[in-house]
Amino acid sequence: MPLVAHNDLPTFGVLRERGEVVLSLDRARAQDIRELHIGFLNMMPDAALTATERQFIRLVGSSNPIAQFYVYPFSIPELKRGAEAEDHIRKYYFEFEQLAASGLDALIITGANVINPSLDQEAFWDPLIDIVHWASSNVASIFCSCLATHALVKHFHGLNRQHREQKLWGVYEHTLTQRRHPLLRDVNTRFFAPHSRYNDVSRAQFESAGLHVLAESAAVGVHLAVSPDQFRVVYFQGHPEYSAISLMKECKREVNRYITGERARPPRVPENYFTPEGEKIASAYINEVIRAVANRVPAPEFPETELAKYADNTWGDTGKAIVNNWLGLVYQLTNLNRHEQFMPGVNPDDPLGLKADT
């Protein structure tokens, strides 16, 4: 179903060029189709700001509900930005106060870079929690990615993530732990998904807080969980939004950080991501970089064009299916008039009616 290009955000043009259905505002207004208004809190660092924007907006636009999707990107002023990112946000993003006043149907929250040992010490913490407080009683559901998951389970349930000695980085096999949940309709019972994180909230922690784990990996733990009411907050520790080259781009950034001395050790090649041929190329390149840094000579260029041939997307259909189901449930649970009472006739403790069906 179509996205609506309701402002001049360049992502709309990029997605249209890549074959996505993106309506002009005039064309959208001429159609008698219901609208869904999705807030998109993008806290990603400058290097990944617009790529993350495209990934999530593309996921929303791939959904099947008969609706026109208005996606409203916004960020948090307390996050330090460079001039280019600040200009992008100033031109194309919205103010949270403006969105809160006009109303939203759902909210997506991305991850962010952290510099402090505890999330509640980060500059984004207080404004993030203010937004979450508003969303808790004003949108049908909050969709969290990676660090946003860690922040919200800390705030709502007092769960502290555990730091890993080595970064969890790659593509891993997962299985469903529940098969009848509405978010999992038409999702394969076994599937792959990417992860990229230094921290983890375990299944035992999720379940101790009454949260429901829906998908996990024997190798890397919980991928997907939901709030006690089964829907109001959706928690991902992995990254269903990633494109085929997202981990490759991240690998390039990490290698460059090693070259410039921002990180002391070279990165590993993301696990289970490249084909065997691509993994050989990536490993050989990193070894060349290690030698160049040791000898204090210029490092070779990252073989991005070559490696892109060996980066397969083995998770996209699963991510699209889950987001499609999420938006379908948002569609069902929101009013035609968003300014009327929120979710009338719906039990706030069981919005999907699962308790009555068990």
C-alpha positions, 0 to 999 in steps of 0.5 A, a space after each residue: 500500500 502506498 506511502 504518501 510524500 507529504 513533505 520534501 524528505 529526499 527518502 520519498 524520492 529515493 524510494 520512488 526511484 527504487 520502485 516503491 509506490 509513493 503518492 504525491 500529496 495531491 493524488 493521496 487527497 483525491 483517494 478515499 482510503 484511510 490514513 495511518 500516521 506513523 511517528 518515526 523517532 530517528 536517534 541514529 548517528 549521522 553516518 546512519 541517519 538517512 540510511 535508517 530513515 530509508 530502511 524503516 520507511 521502506 518497511 512501512 511502505 511494504 505493508 499490505 493494509 489498505 491505507 495511506 501511510 504518512 511517516 513523520 521523522 523526528 529526532 531529539 535535539 540533545 543528540 549531537 549532530 554535525 552540520 550536514 545532519 542538522 541541516 537534513 533534520 531542520 529541512 525535513 524532520 518534524 518537531 515532536 510537540 507538533 506531532 503530539 498536538 496533531 496525533 499519531 497512530 503508532 511510533 517507531 523508535 530506532 537505536 542510538 550511539 551511547 557513550 555512558 555506562 548506563 542508558 539513563 546517563 545519556 543526553 537523550 534519556 530524559 527527552 526519550 522517556 518524555 516521548 515514551 510517556 506521551 506515546 504510552 497513552 496516545 498511540 496504539 503501539 510502540 515499535 522498538 529497535 535494538 537500543 530503543 528496546 534496551 531503553 524501554 525495558 529499563 524504564 518500564 521494567 527495571 531491566 538492565 542490559 548486560 554488556 558482552 565481551 565481544 560485539 554480536 555482529 552478523 546474521 543468525 538463525 531464529 525460531 518462533 517461540 509462539 506460533 499463534 501470535 498475530 504479529 507472527 501470521 505468515 512468518 516462517 517458523 525458522 528464519 534468519 535475522 541480523 544483529 549488531 550490538 554489544 549488549 543483551 537482555 536475556 530471555 530470563 530477564 524478559 520473562 521475569 518482567 512478564 514480557 512475552 518472547 516471540 522469537 529467539 536464536 540459540 546462538 544470540 538470544 531474544 530477537 522479538 518480544 512484546 509487552 505483557 498486553 501482547 502488543 502495546 510495545 514491540 521489542 526487537 533486539 535485532 534489526 528487521 529493517 536492515 537492507 542487504 548492504 547494511 552490515 557491509 556499510 557498518 563494517 566499512 565504518 568500523 574499519 575506518 574507525 580502526 584506521 583513524 585510531 578511534 578503536 584499538 582493535 580491528 573489527 571481525 567480519 560479520 558472522 554468517 553474512 557474506 557468502 564464503 567468497 565474500 568472507 574471504 575477500 573481507 578477511 583478506 582486506 582486514 588483514 591488509 588494513 592491520 598490516 598497513 596500520 602496523 607499518 603506518 602506511 596508507 590503508 587500502 580502500 574498502 572493497 565495497 563494490 566487490 563485497 556487495 556482490 556477496 552480501 545476500 538478504 536472507 531476512 527481508 521477507 520475515 521483517 516485512 511480514 512482521 511489520 505488515 502484521 504490526 501495521 495491520 493491528 494498528 489499523 484495526 485498533 485505531 479510530 477513524 478519527 484519531 482525536 476521539 477516545 483512544 481505542 474505544 471498546 478495547 480492553 487496554 490489558 488485552 487489546 488483541 483479545 488473546 486472553 479470552 481466546 486461550 
